[in-house]
């Protein structure tokens, strides 16, 4: 099962469509090119699916989504473990 997971931008990679994001404690490079119309900055929350930011979300929505995902148990933790293995 693949999930869209909230992540927080920790930095933008200059001259690219990439951002460094924290996804539940896992640092990932994320393509933010689909959000060209958004003004993204460190601290912003984004919804990520297979390495692409799909939308910018507010912190309240990010926290609520993370809480919901945590109730899924193995489906959520399996995806997080897969991310950790890719590091």
C-alpha positions as CSV (number, residue, x, y, z in Angstrom):
1,X,0.0,0.0,0.0
2,X,1.4,3.4,-0.9
3,X,0.4,6.4,1.2
4,X,0.7,10.2,0.8
5,X,2.6,11.3,3.9
6,X,3.0,14.8,5.3
7,X,6.6,16.1,5.4
8,X,8.1,19.4,6.5
9,X,10.5,21.2,4.2
10,X,13.9,21.8,5.9
11,X,15.6,23.3,2.9
12,X,15.3,24.0,-0.8
13,X,18.0,22.9,-3.2
14,X,18.9,26.0,-5.3
15,X,18.5,25.7,-9.1
16,X,16.4,22.5,-8.9
17,X,12.9,21.4,-8.2
18,X,14.1,19.5,-5.1
19,X,13.6,20.2,-1.4
20,X,15.0,18.4,1.6
21,X,12.1,17.3,3.8
22,X,11.6,15.6,7.1
23,X,9.1,12.8,6.9
24,X,8.4,11.6,10.4
25,X,12.0,11.8,11.3
26,X,13.3,10.5,8.0
27,X,15.2,13.1,5.8
28,X,14.3,12.8,2.1
29,X,14.8,14.7,-1.1
30,X,11.4,15.5,-2.6
31,X,10.5,16.9,-6.0
32,X,8.5,20.0,-5.5
33,X,8.1,20.9,-9.2
34,X,4.4,20.2,-9.2
35,X,4.0,23.1,-6.8
36,X,5.7,25.8,-8.9
37,X,2.8,28.1,-8.2
38,X,3.3,27.9,-4.4
39,X,5.9,29.9,-2.5
40,X,7.6,27.1,-0.6
41,X,10.0,27.8,2.2
42,X,11.7,25.9,5.1
43,X,9.0,25.1,7.7
44,X,6.2,24.6,5.1
45,X,4.3,21.3,5.2
46,X,3.7,19.3,2.0
47,X,1.9,16.1,1.2
48,X,4.3,13.6,-0.4
49,X,3.6,10.6,-2.6
50,X,6.4,8.5,-4.2
51,X,8.9,11.3,-3.9
52,X,6.7,14.1,-5.3
53,X,5.0,16.9,-3.3
54,X,1.4,16.9,-4.3
55,X,0.2,19.9,-2.3
56,X,1.1,22.4,0.3
57,X,-0.8,21.9,3.5
58,X,-1.0,23.7,6.8
59,X,0.5,22.4,10.0
60,X,-2.9,21.5,11.6
61,X,-3.8,19.3,8.6
62,X,-0.3,17.7,8.6
63,X,-0.5,16.8,12.3
64,X,-4.1,15.4,11.9
65,X,-3.0,13.4,8.9
66,X,0.0,12.0,10.7
67,X,-2.2,11.0,13.7
68,X,-4.6,9.2,11.3
69,X,-1.8,7.5,9.5
70,X,-0.3,6.2,12.8
71,X,-3.6,4.5,13.5
72,X,-3.1,2.4,10.4
73,X,-0.3,0.5,12.2
74,X,1.8,-1.7,9.8
75,X,0.7,0.1,6.6
76,X,2.2,3.3,7.9
77,X,5.2,1.9,9.6
78,X,6.1,-0.3,6.6
79,X,6.2,2.8,4.4
80,X,8.3,4.7,6.9
81,X,10.7,1.7,7.2
82,X,11.0,1.5,3.4
83,X,12.0,5.2,3.5
84,X,14.6,4.6,6.1
85,X,16.1,1.7,4.1
86,X,16.6,4.0,1.1
87,X,18.7,6.5,3.2
